[in-house]
Amino acid sequence: MGYTCFEVEETEGVAHVRLNRPEQLNSMIPEFWSELPEIVDGLSDGGHTRVVVLSSTGKHFCAGMDLAVFGGDLDGEVSLSAGRRHANFRYNVLHLQRAFTALEEARMPVLAAIQGGAVGGAVDLVTAADCRYATEDAWFCIQEINIGMTADVGTLQRLPKLIPEGIVRELAYTGRRMSATRAAAVGLVNEVFADHDAMLSGVHEIAAEIASKTPLAIHGTKEMINFTRDHSVEEGLKYMALWQTGMFQPSDMAEALTAIQEKRDPAFEDLGEVRRGL
């Protein structure tokens, strides 16, 4: 299927999703907000994809939200009362937020590979990924404050869970750029690579290693880490016990141990398709 903003390729359980509007700095036009969750939800529900690599093309990873998204009457029909227009606008914001929440809700890990600038909405995007990797020339900017608004699609909710709160506040209040070196130092990115090619090679190597594990245990691991981030240790342990009661598969463990003994790669069953509705 063709997309306006993305290219998608899948090989051996690794789906490579690329932002593909380099001449426009991969800005997030209206189509972006529907295409991204459609792609990610489809890969997750399909049950064959074990890892997603999210990368970009051109000089910059993404320039953030395109001005076209702000165009028109975002408050709804002018004939409606102010309260109704504002209530409807809330659903538009939730629609934008869901595009990135899809990355968190996906059954497989999402690895973001970032080159050049990650501006505004791009920070919202990459903070929803499981892991982030960057080139030496990469930088991050919470641009919203520079254009007179509060970031509203995930940065202010997720970034404080990833790096120290004081650093988040400084970036969000000033709109300054954070370099890849600084981002690595504070824990926002896992690794910094010399250039785009080296980064993609390194990230695909990590993705292949993840894809070699049992996808059910990877799914459970992601579920537990996300749940524990937002709950107490006690709540996390109780959820873990419940999950393990239903999802633990001794057959996967047996295959992993047998493969080690036989010095071969293990072979695990895919997660299988999620069927929604009848």
BALOBA-1460 file (C-alpha; in Angstrom, 3 decimals):
// residues 278
<rec num="1" residu="m" x="0.000" y="0.000" z="0.000"/>
<rec num="2" residu="g" x="1.266" y="3.459" z="-0.875"/>
<rec num="3" residu="y" x="1.576" y="6.239" z="1.700"/>
<rec num="4" residu="t" x="2.096" y="9.967" z="1.340"/>
<rec num="5" residu="c" x="4.524" y="10.352" z="4.237"/>
<rec num="6" residu="f" x="6.090" y="6.915" z="4.694"/>
<rec num="7" residu="e" x="7.791" y="3.965" z="3.037"/>
<rec num="8" residu="v" x="7.487" y="0.550" z="4.671"/>
<rec num="9" residu="e" x="9.666" y="-2.501" z="4.064"/>
<rec num="10" residu="e" x="9.794" y="-5.707" z="6.062"/>
<rec num="11" residu="t" x="12.525" y="-8.347" z="6.118"/>
<rec num="12" residu="e" x="12.856" y="-11.283" z="8.500"/>
<rec num="13" residu="g" x="10.498" y="-9.844" z="11.082"/>
<rec num="14" residu="v" x="11.969" y="-6.319" z="11.048"/>
<rec num="15" residu="a" x="9.768" y="-3.602" z="9.558"/>
<rec num="16" residu="h" x="11.586" y="-0.477" z="8.418"/>
<rec num="17" residu="v" x="9.233" y="2.520" z="8.476"/>
<rec num="18" residu="r" x="10.774" y="5.632" z="6.889"/>
<rec num="19" residu="l" x="9.526" y="9.192" z="6.861"/>
<rec num="20" residu="n" x="9.873" y="10.003" z="3.192"/>
<rec num="21" residu="r" x="9.297" y="13.694" z="2.436"/>
<rec num="22" residu="p" x="12.918" y="14.916" z="2.646"/>
<rec num="23" residu="e" x="12.389" y="18.003" z="0.477"/>
<rec num="24" residu="q" x="9.796" y="19.190" z="3.002"/>
<rec num="25" residu="l" x="12.016" y="18.172" z="5.945"/>
<rec num="26" residu="n" x="9.522" y="15.360" z="6.672"/>
<rec num="27" residu="s" x="7.111" y="17.804" z="8.270"/>
<rec num="28" residu="m" x="3.946" y="16.294" z="9.703"/>
<rec num="29" residu="i" x="1.182" y="17.145" z="7.236"/>
<rec num="30" residu="p" x="-2.447" y="16.076" z="7.887"/>
<rec num="31" residu="e" x="-1.925" y="12.684" z="6.203"/>
<rec num="32" residu="f" x="0.905" y="11.874" z="8.614"/>
<rec num="33" residu="w" x="-1.442" y="11.694" z="11.588"/>
<rec num="34" residu="s" x="-3.617" y="9.014" z="10.024"/>
<rec num="35" residu="e" x="-0.918" y="7.063" z="8.208"/>
<rec num="36" residu="l" x="1.417" y="6.497" z="11.164"/>
<rec num="37" residu="p" x="-1.087" y="4.784" z="13.475"/>
<rec num="38" residu="e" x="-2.509" y="2.850" z="10.523"/>
<rec num="39" residu="i" x="0.957" y="1.493" z="9.723"/>
<rec num="40" residu="v" x="1.958" y="0.721" z="13.306"/>
<rec num="41" residu="d" x="-1.407" y="-0.774" z="14.281"/>
<rec num="42" residu="g" x="-1.370" y="-2.900" z="11.127"/>
<rec num="43" residu="l" x="2.111" y="-4.232" z="11.822"/>
<rec num="44" residu="s" x="1.244" y="-4.930" z="15.454"/>
<rec num="45" residu="d" x="-2.064" y="-6.641" z="14.718"/>
<rec num="46" residu="g" x="-0.613" y="-8.603" z="11.804"/>
<rec num="47" residu="g" x="1.479" y="-10.659" z="14.198"/>
<rec num="48" residu="h" x="4.495" y="-11.242" z="11.949"/>
<rec num="49" residu="t" x="6.520" y="-8.110" z="12.734"/>
<rec num="50" residu="r" x="8.881" y="-8.496" z="15.690"/>
<rec num="51" residu="v" x="10.623" y="-5.100" z="15.627"/>
<rec num="52" residu="v" x="9.992" y="-1.735" z="13.956"/>
<rec num="53" residu="v" x="12.860" y="0.528" z="12.925"/>
<rec num="54" residu="l" x="11.587" y="4.089" z="12.500"/>
<rec num="55" residu="s" x="13.952" y="6.271" z="10.496"/>
<rec num="56" residu="s" x="13.871" y="9.209" z="8.128"/>
<rec num="57" residu="t" x="15.345" y="10.581" z="4.926"/>
<rec num="58" residu="g" x="17.196" y="13.731" z="4.001"/>
<rec num="59" residu="k" x="19.129" y="16.230" z="6.091"/>
<rec num="60" residu="h" x="16.744" y="16.260" z="9.057"/>
<rec num="61" residu="f" x="14.716" y="13.596" z="10.818"/>
<rec num="62" residu="c" x="11.582" y="15.747" z="11.021"/>
<rec num="63" residu="a" x="10.739" y="19.452" z="11.189"/>
<rec num="64" residu="g" x="7.648" y="18.820" z="13.296"/>
<rec num="65" residu="m" x="4.038" y="19.700" z="12.618"/>
<rec num="66" residu="d" x="3.383" y="21.241" z="9.212"/>
<rec num="67" residu="l" x="1.565" y="24.570" z="9.174"/>
<rec num="68" residu="a" x="-1.181" y="22.905" z="7.119"/>
<rec num="69" residu="v" x="-2.317" y="21.123" z="10.281"/>
<rec num="70" residu="f" x="-3.024" y="24.513" z="11.831"/>
<rec num="71" residu="g" x="-4.941" y="25.730" z="8.791"/>
<rec num="72" residu="g" x="-8.697" y="26.021" z="8.474"/>
<rec num="73" residu="d" x="-11.205" y="26.161" z="11.273"/>
<rec num="74" residu="l" x="-9.701" y="23.809" z="13.839"/>
<rec num="75" residu="d" x="-12.330" y="24.831" z="16.368"/>
<rec num="76" residu="g" x="-15.120" y="23.295" z="14.305"/>
<rec num="77" residu="e" x="-18.173" y="24.860" z="12.726"/>
<rec num="78" residu="v" x="-18.505" y="28.526" z="13.585"/>
<rec num="79" residu="s" x="-22.251" y="28.005" z="13.984"/>
<rec num="80" residu="l" x="-21.641" y="25.941" z="17.122"/>
<rec num="81" residu="s" x="-21.372" y="27.486" z="20.555"/>
<rec num="82" residu="a" x="-17.901" y="28.068" z="21.978"/>
<rec num="83" residu="g" x="-18.211" y="25.157" z="24.398"/>
<rec num="84" residu="r" x="-19.150" y="22.745" z="21.607"/>
<rec num="85" residu="r" x="-16.354" y="23.971" z="19.344"/>
<rec num="86" residu="h" x="-13.817" y="23.553" z="22.118"/>
<rec num="87" residu="a" x="-15.131" y="20.098" z="23.046"/>
<rec num="88" residu="n" x="-14.759" y="19.026" z="19.419"/>
<rec num="89" residu="f" x="-11.261" y="20.505" z="19.237"/>
<rec num="90" residu="r" x="-10.300" y="18.299" z="22.195"/>
<rec num="91" residu="y" x="-11.024" y="15.244" z="20.055"/>
<rec num="92" residu="n" x="-8.717" y="16.573" z="17.364"/>
<rec num="93" residu="v" x="-5.888" y="16.841" z="19.903"/>
<rec num="94" residu="l" x="-6.625" y="13.292" z="21.105"/>
<rec num="95" residu="h" x="-6.467" y="12.139" z="17.479"/>
<rec num="96" residu="l" x="-2.983" y="13.637" z="17.122"/>
<rec num="97" residu="q" x="-1.850" y="12.143" z="20.429"/>
<rec num="98" residu="r" x="-3.035" y="8.667" z="19.414"/>
<rec num="99" residu="a" x="-0.678" y="8.706" z="16.413"/>
<rec num="100" residu="f" x="2.275" y="8.472" z="18.799"/>
<rec num="101" residu="t" x="0.597" y="6.386" z="21.485"/>
<rec num="102" residu="a" x="0.319" y="3.706" z="18.789"/>
<rec num="103" residu="l" x="4.091" y="3.213" z="19.142"/>
<rec num="104" residu="e" x="3.731" y="2.500" z="22.867"/>
<rec num="105" residu="e" x="0.744" y="0.222" z="22.372"/>
<rec num="106" residu="a" x="2.387" y="-1.848" z="19.642"/>
<rec num="107" residu="r" x="3.156" y="-5.424" z="20.625"/>
<rec num="108" residu="m" x="6.727" y="-5.121" z="19.347"/>
<rec num="109" residu="p" x="9.565" y="-2.701" z="20.195"/>
<rec num="110" residu="v" x="10.020" y="0.447" z="18.105"/>
<rec num="111" residu="l" x="13.584" y="1.718" z="17.580"/>
<rec num="112" residu="a" x="13.912" y="5.329" z="16.409"/>
<rec num="113" residu="a" x="16.946" y="6.300" z="14.305"/>
<rec num="114" residu="i" x="17.383" y="10.083" z="14.270"/>
<rec num="115" residu="q" x="19.569" y="12.243" z="12.024"/>
<rec num="116" residu="g" x="19.772" y="16.025" z="11.924"/>
<rec num="117" residu="g" x="16.981" y="17.938" z="13.583"/>
<rec num="118" residu="a" x="14.126" y="16.410" z="15.560"/>
<rec num="119" residu="v" x="11.916" y="19.453" z="16.035"/>
<rec num="120" residu="g" x="8.653" y="19.983" z="17.874"/>
<rec num="121" residu="g" x="6.343" y="17.086" z="17.080"/>
<rec num="122" residu="a" x="9.354" y="14.957" z="16.212"/>
<rec num="123" residu="v" x="10.338" y="15.009" z="19.891"/>
<rec num="124" residu="d" x="6.816" y="13.854" z="20.762"/>
<rec num="125" residu="l" x="7.272" y="11.069" z="18.218"/>
<rec num="126" residu="v" x="10.629" y="9.715" z="19.341"/>
<rec num="127" residu="t" x="9.799" y="9.842" z="23.049"/>
<rec num="128" residu="a" x="7.027" y="7.304" z="22.331"/>
<rec num="129" residu="a" x="9.556" y="4.848" z="20.869"/>
<rec num="130" residu="d" x="11.181" y="2.130" z="22.969"/>
<rec num="131" residu="c" x="14.768" y="3.144" z="22.167"/>
<rec num="132" residu="r" x="16.380" y="6.086" z="20.413"/>
<rec num="133" residu="y" x="19.627" y="6.254" z="18.420"/>
<rec num="134" residu="a" x="21.174" y="9.320" z="16.821"/>
<rec num="135" residu="t" x="23.857" y="10.557" z="14.481"/>
<rec num="136" residu="e" x="26.532" y="12.942" z="15.713"/>
<rec num="137" residu="d" x="24.817" y="15.858" z="13.967"/>
<rec num="138" residu="a" x="21.396" y="15.142" z="15.486"/>
<rec num="139" residu="w" x="19.679" y="17.619" z="17.779"/>
<rec num="140" residu="f" x="16.369" y="17.907" z="19.590"/>
<rec num="141" residu="c" x="14.200" y="20.962" z="20.160"/>
<rec num="142" residu="i" x="10.880" y="21.433" z="21.963"/>
<rec num="143" residu="q" x="9.939" y="24.007" z="19.367"/>
<rec num="144" residu="e" x="6.385" y="24.646" z="20.554"/>
<rec num="145" residu="i" x="7.427" y="27.253" z="23.132"/>
<rec num="146" residu="n" x="9.189" y="29.186" z="20.358"/>
<rec num="147" residu="i" x="5.950" y="29.514" z="18.383"/>
<rec num="148" residu="g" x="3.765" y="30.488" z="21.329"/>
<rec num="149" residu="m" x="2.170" y="27.232" z="22.421"/>
<rec num="150" residu="t" x="2.514" y="24.385" z="24.912"/>
<rec num="151" residu="a" x="3.659" y="21.044" z="23.497"/>
<rec num="152" residu="d" x="0.535" y="18.903" z="23.487"/>
<rec num="153" residu="v" x="1.054" y="15.487" z="21.880"/>
<rec num="154" residu="g" x="3.351" y="13.671" z="24.289"/>
<rec num="155" residu="t" x="6.689" y="15.375" z="24.925"/>
<rec num="156" residu="l" x="5.742" y="16.880" z="28.286"/>
<rec num="157" residu="q" x="4.218" y="13.595" z="29.436"/>
<rec num="158" residu="r" x="6.917" y="11.163" z="28.258"/>
<rec num="159" residu="l" x="10.188" y="13.088" z="28.326"/>
<rec num="160" residu="p" x="10.183" y="13.518" z="32.155"/>
<rec num="161" residu="k" x="10.021" y="9.702" z="32.378"/>
<rec num="162" residu="l" x="13.165" y="9.445" z="30.238"/>
<rec num="163" residu="i" x="15.515" y="12.183" z="31.476"/>
<rec num="164" residu="p" x="15.822" y="14.345" z="34.626"/>
<rec num="165" residu="e" x="12.875" y="16.676" z="35.130"/>
<rec num="166" residu="g" x="15.035" y="19.780" z="35.504"/>
<rec num="167" residu="i" x="16.541" y="19.218" z="32.078"/>
<rec num="168" residu="v" x="13.076" y="18.740" z="30.581"/>
<rec num="169" residu="r" x="11.890" y="21.980" z="32.133"/>
<rec num="170" residu="e" x="14.871" y="23.924" z="30.793"/>
<rec num="171" residu="l" x="14.363" y="22.579" z="27.275"/>
<rec num="172" residu="a" x="10.598" y="23.137" z="27.387"/>
<rec num="173" residu="y" x="10.848" y="26.654" z="28.829"/>
<rec num="174" residu="t" x="13.659" y="27.906" z="26.573"/>
<rec num="175" residu="g" x="13.154" y="26.049" z="23.296"/>
<rec num="176" residu="r" x="16.913" y="25.493" z="23.104"/>
<rec num="177" residu="r" x="18.472" y="22.710" z="21.062"/>
<rec num="178" residu="m" x="19.890" y="19.618" z="22.755"/>
<rec num="179" residu="s" x="22.787" y="18.025" z="20.888"/>
<rec num="180" residu="a" x="23.122" y="14.291" z="20.326"/>
<rec num="181" residu="t" x="26.084" y="14.225" z="22.702"/>
<rec num="182" residu="r" x="24.069" y="15.867" z="25.460"/>
<rec num="183" residu="a" x="21.067" y="13.639" z="24.709"/>
<rec num="184" residu="a" x="23.243" y="10.568" z="25.148"/>
<rec num="185" residu="a" x="24.734" y="11.937" z="28.359"/>
<rec num="186" residu="v" x="21.303" y="12.397" z="29.966"/>
<rec num="187" residu="g" x="19.953" y="9.090" z="28.672"/>
<rec num="188" residu="l" x="17.584" y="10.225" z="25.925"/>
<rec num="189" residu="v" x="19.437" y="8.277" z="23.234"/>
<rec num="190" residu="n" x="21.052" y="4.866" z="23.621"/>
<rec num="191" residu="e" x="23.966" y="5.426" z="21.249"/>
<rec num="192" residu="v" x="25.412" y="8.051" z="18.929"/>
<rec num="193" residu="f" x="26.767" y="7.039" z="15.508"/>
<rec num="194" residu="a" x="29.143" y="8.857" z="13.177"/>
<rec num="195" residu="d" x="26.662" y="9.170" z="10.306"/>
<rec num="196" residu="h" x="23.297" y="8.045" z="8.964"/>
<rec num="197" residu="d" x="24.545" y="4.878" z="7.273"/>
<rec num="198" residu="a" x="26.434" y="3.741" z="10.360"/>
<rec num="199" residu="m" x="23.380" y="4.430" z="12.500"/>
<rec num="200" residu="l" x="21.008" y="2.430" z="10.302"/>
<rec num="201" residu="s" x="23.461" y="-0.454" z="10.160"/>
<rec num="202" residu="g" x="23.856" y="-0.444" z="13.934"/>
<rec num="203" residu="v" x="20.129" y="-0.108" z="14.641"/>
<rec num="204" residu="h" x="19.238" y="-2.904" z="12.225"/>
<rec num="205" residu="e" x="21.791" y="-5.099" z="13.958"/>
<rec num="206" residu="i" x="20.061" y="-4.433" z="17.288"/>
<rec num="207" residu="a" x="16.661" y="-5.027" z="15.676"/>
<rec num="208" residu="a" x="17.798" y="-8.377" z="14.267"/>
<rec num="209" residu="e" x="18.991" y="-9.457" z="17.707"/>
<rec num="210" residu="i" x="15.637" y="-8.532" z="19.246"/>
<rec num="211" residu="a" x="13.792" y="-10.306" z="16.425"/>
<rec num="212" residu="s" x="15.678" y="-13.526" z="17.227"/>
<rec num="213" residu="k" x="14.027" y="-13.709" z="20.674"/>
<rec num="214" residu="t" x="10.597" y="-15.173" z="21.340"/>
<rec num="215" residu="p" x="8.115" y="-12.429" z="20.388"/>
<rec num="216" residu="l" x="5.735" y="-13.397" z="23.199"/>
<rec num="217" residu="a" x="8.383" y="-12.726" z="25.862"/>
<rec num="218" residu="i" x="9.397" y="-9.504" z="24.102"/>
<rec num="219" residu="h" x="5.759" y="-8.403" z="24.068"/>
<rec num="220" residu="g" x="5.435" y="-9.211" z="27.773"/>
<rec num="221" residu="t" x="8.668" y="-7.377" z="28.562"/>
<rec num="222" residu="k" x="7.500" y="-4.221" z="26.773"/>
<rec num="223" residu="e" x="4.109" y="-4.454" z="28.470"/>
<rec num="224" residu="m" x="5.695" y="-4.742" z="31.907"/>
<rec num="225" residu="i" x="8.182" y="-1.908" z="31.424"/>
<rec num="226" residu="n" x="5.429" y="0.427" z="30.196"/>
<rec num="227" residu="f" x="3.106" y="-0.559" z="33.044"/>
<rec num="228" residu="t" x="5.780" y="-0.224" z="35.721"/>
<rec num="229" residu="r" x="6.742" y="3.235" z="34.463"/>
<rec num="230" residu="d" x="3.294" y="4.515" z="35.443"/>
<rec num="231" residu="h" x="2.557" y="2.367" z="38.536"/>
<rec num="232" residu="s" x="4.079" y="1.397" z="41.861"/>
<rec num="233" residu="v" x="6.439" y="-1.549" z="42.264"/>
<rec num="234" residu="e" x="3.711" y="-3.466" z="44.092"/>
<rec num="235" residu="e" x="1.205" y="-2.878" z="41.291"/>
<rec num="236" residu="g" x="3.806" y="-3.861" z="38.723"/>
<rec num="237" residu="l" x="4.581" y="-7.125" z="40.504"/>
<rec num="238" residu="k" x="0.908" y="-8.022" z="40.767"/>
<rec num="239" residu="y" x="0.388" y="-7.344" z="37.070"/>
<rec num="240" residu="m" x="3.478" y="-9.397" z="36.269"/>
<rec num="241" residu="a" x="2.107" y="-12.352" z="38.231"/>
<rec num="242" residu="l" x="-1.201" y="-12.121" z="36.383"/>
<rec num="243" residu="w" x="0.486" y="-11.812" z="32.987"/>
<rec num="244" residu="q" x="2.846" y="-14.705" z="33.627"/>
<rec num="245" residu="t" x="-0.015" y="-16.939" z="34.729"/>
<rec num="246" residu="g" x="-1.643" y="-16.580" z="31.338"/>
<rec num="247" residu="m" x="1.204" y="-15.843" z="28.912"/>
<rec num="248" residu="f" x="4.239" y="-17.828" z="30.091"/>
<rec num="249" residu="q" x="5.072" y="-20.526" z="27.535"/>
<rec num="250" residu="p" x="7.442" y="-23.312" z="28.677"/>
<rec num="251" residu="s" x="7.725" y="-24.403" z="25.047"/>
<rec num="252" residu="d" x="9.499" y="-21.138" z="24.176"/>
<rec num="253" residu="m" x="11.921" y="-21.629" z="27.048"/>
<rec num="254" residu="a" x="12.545" y="-25.232" z="25.983"/>
<rec num="255" residu="e" x="13.288" y="-24.100" z="22.424"/>
<rec num="256" residu="a" x="15.663" y="-21.380" z="23.649"/>
<rec num="257" residu="l" x="17.597" y="-23.809" z="25.862"/>
<rec num="258" residu="t" x="17.678" y="-26.521" z="23.196"/>
<rec num="259" residu="a" x="18.986" y="-24.066" z="20.617"/>
<rec num="260" residu="i" x="21.790" y="-23.069" z="22.992"/>
<rec num="261" residu="q" x="22.727" y="-26.713" z="23.542"/>
<rec num="262" residu="e" x="22.601" y="-27.482" z="19.826"/>
<rec num="263" residu="k" x="24.468" y="-24.268" z="18.948"/>
<rec num="264" residu="r" x="21.820" y="-23.043" z="16.511"/>
<rec num="265" residu="d" x="19.430" y="-20.137" z="16.228"/>
<rec num="266" residu="p" x="16.112" y="-20.705" z="18.000"/>
<rec num="267" residu="a" x="12.875" y="-20.799" z="16.006"/>
<rec num="268" residu="f" x="9.887" y="-19.182" z="17.684"/>
<rec num="269" residu="e" x="6.290" y="-18.899" z="16.589"/>
<rec num="270" residu="d" x="5.034" y="-15.456" z="15.571"/>
<rec num="271" residu="l" x="2.545" y="-13.686" z="17.826"/>
<rec num="272" residu="g" x="-0.243" y="-14.274" z="15.337"/>
<rec num="273" residu="e" x="-2.933" y="-11.972" z="14.049"/>
<rec num="274" residu="v" x="-5.124" y="-9.892" z="16.316"/>
<rec num="275" residu="r" x="-8.720" y="-10.039" z="15.130"/>
<rec num="276" residu="r" x="-10.757" y="-6.968" z="16.004"/>
<rec num="277" residu="g" x="-14.509" y="-7.359" z="15.776"/>
<rec num="278" residu="l" x="-16.324" y="-10.301" z="14.222"/>
